[in-house]
Amino acid sequence: MVAMRINASPIQALVTRWRDDPGGTYRTWFLWEERIKNFRSIRTGIVEVVREIEAGTFGNVYKGSSLETVVHSIAEQRQIFKGADHAFLWKPKLRIPDIYENSENQQAFGRFLNTCSCCDSEEALLRAIRGLAERNIKGLGPAAANMLYFLHPTLIPPFNTAIVNGYNLLTGSKVKLGSWEEYLAMREGILRLNTEHRTVLSNDLGAIAGLLFDMGNERYQPPPRPDDSAALTAWEVDLAKVREESAAVKKARTIAAEDDATHTQVQGWLRDLGRALGFDVWVASNDRNRSYDDGRLCDGCVDALPPSLEQTPAAETIRLIDVLWLRRGAPASDGSTQVVAAFEVEHTTSIYSGIVRMLDLALGVPDRAEANLYLVAPDSREKDVRAQLRRPAFARVADLKIRFLPYSELEKNREAMARFGTGLKSVEAVSRILL
């Protein structure tokens, strides 16, 4: 699997063109704000898988398990992870992956995830991977690296058929699927490539994985040999052409832009309603500078979370909750500034991630007792929201009394609520308890 030496200049030209391509994974996935936003929730989900395996409550089925919840959330991370859940689906005829019916293998998998969640060094991470590989668990191959990527994005690249194919095309290697040994060899090559071209790539290995993914799907051809000047010139001319986006890609981008606009609009409604009802308002840290109503979404909102939230272990996640309503003025009797209501807007993104952020707030903040939690979504998504909350992984959610606030009720009633409402009574009147 020795890779041939490639002239650096053509690769940098390739990466530069790829980064400018509106239909490539760099712009459609790597720069997608929800990608970073979901890191924390996926990590939290992995911890839950470990907890259930250690407690002996994981069970022996994939459907409805905490693992399904995590892997499904990864598979929703746009095209590069499409199909990431296939490797974990129980295949009864083949008895794979053998972590559902074999308790020893299940425990080994749990220890592996726990070690990878806790370690902070490359050496410890590779030792855990090799330890799992030595067990040779049937059906459990390097597809598990997709989970590890969300734990250690600077050390572990994602893995799928297209990424392997792209790597082989770019380097002339012959990496094969399904083997941890082959994956680790490819990882070494990816790290070298990423180091050589760091100025046009990223410390996050998702970037170079996205490039390889697009090459593996034949969106881009690898550079010709450096000594073939005619082929290299033709390749550079072709690379310089503006790629005509297909109607499907244009449509997808239009829909994505509309989705972002709608999400921001609903956040704006909640911002204005909260202020009208007498609350201080926090807008998610990654959405603060979005354009809204001839200004920014964060206009008129608090610039920092109160100390009672900033000092909690879950502060990183709480900052990403779409909208928080906070008690205005004097702090609560215990000296903390209380969260009155939290809203997660789930327009088209994974409902799972919003629920996890709610859990982090509810279970990790001392003054949570009076916090009201709302999932805000199109009316048509209520069934999906209820289905997610019934998952065993969210067994503790029932005690939180999360409410569903449909778009239609918010849009129809928000002005009257702002004029005549007091506290949360008007919001409770148009929302409904989910469990």
Order of alpha helices (4+ residues) and beta strands (2+ residues): alpha-alpha-alpha-alpha-alpha-alpha-alpha-alpha-alpha-alpha-alpha-beta-beta-beta-alpha-alpha-beta-beta-alpha-beta-alpha-beta-alpha-alpha-beta
